[in-house]
């Protein structure tokens, strides 16, 4: 009976250590000063958005209160695709808001949408932001 209690205590201890170790590797922060490049592609139901500005908020996966963002980039055509580029960022958390104008398909032209990204390693990261129409 005594060995059963020891086994239970051992299992609880292992579980507690696992919880602590996964918590210590949790990604936080974000911002300028690193070796990450994020390429953001706004999309409207599978089609690329023609003209768009992408706003970025560092250190969060949520849209900012008061609609205050840390930086923005105007999309440029790269290989026929409209892409906003954010360079020299750190590993961390990011929220993106894309606001643009979509001229294809006879849909309402003004579009916007948001997306979040957790960046866990250095290098180039692609983010696709789904948008929907809105009335400005």
N, C-alpha and C positions, 0 to 999 in steps of 0.2 A: 504494500500500500504506500510505503514511503517513497519508492521509486516513481510511482504515478504522480505524486505531488511535485517531485523534482522535475519530471518531464513537463508538466503544466507550467511551472515557473520558467523553465528553459524556453518553452515555446513563446510565452508572453514576453520574455526578454528579447528574443530574436525579432518578434514583431515590433517591439518598441525601437530597436536599433534600426530596422528597415524603415520605419516611419521617419526617424531622424535623418537617416542618410538620404532618403529621397527629398526631404525638405531642404537639405543643404545644397542639393544640385538644382534646385528650382531656379529658372531664369527670371531675373528681375532687371530693372534699369533699362537702358537704351539711350540713344542720343549720339551726338557728334564725337569724333575722336577715335574711331576704330577702323577695322579693315573689312567692313561689310558694305556691299553695294546692293541696293534694292531697286529692282525694275518693276514699276507698277503699270499694269495694263488695264484700263477701264473697258468694260464690255457692256453691251446692251443686248440682252437675250442672245448671246453667242456672237454678235457682230461687234467689231471694235468701234469705239467712240471716236469720231473724227477730231473734234477740238475739245480739249479738256485740261483743267488744272487739278492737280492732286495736292491735297493738304495732308501733313503728317503730324501726329502727336507722339512724342517720345515717352516711354516708360509706362504705357497703359495699353490695355486691349479694349478700352471703352472710348466712346466719343466724349470729348472734353466738355465740361460744363462751361456755358458761356460762349461756346463755339470758338475758343481761342486755340489755335494750332501753333506748333513750334517752327514749321517751315512749310514751303510749298514749291512745286515745280510745274512748269507748263509742259505738257506732253509734246514730244517731237516724233516725227516719223522715223522709225528704224525698221528697215526691211518691209515697208508698207504698213507697219503697225504703230499706232500711237502709244508711246511709252514715256512715262515720267521717271527720271533717274534721281535717286538719292544716294550720294556717295559718302565714304568715310564715316560710316555709322558703326556703333558698337553692337555687340551681341545684346539682345534685349527684347523688349515688348514695344509694339508699334500699332497705332491705329491710323487708318487712311480714310480720307473723304475725297471722292472724285466728283467734280461738278463740271458739266460740259454740255456740248451741243452735238446732237446726233442727226445727220442729214439724210441717212438712208432709209428707205422703206416706207415713207409716208407716215411714220409714227410722230407723236408729239416730239419736238426737237430737243427740249431741255431735259437733261438727265442728271441724276446724282445717285450716289450710293456709297456705302462704307464697307470696310473690311479690316480685319485684325490679323496680325502676324507675330508669332514668337520666333525670333531668330536665335538659333542655338549654335551656329558655327560661322566662322569667317568665310568670305567669298561672296559670290553673287547669288541673290535670292530673287525669284520671280513671284509677284503677287498679282492676282487677278481680282479686280474690284467689280462686282456685278452692280449695274445701275438700273434705275427705273425712271420713268418720266415724272416730272413735277412741274408745277406752275410757279414760276419765279415771282 
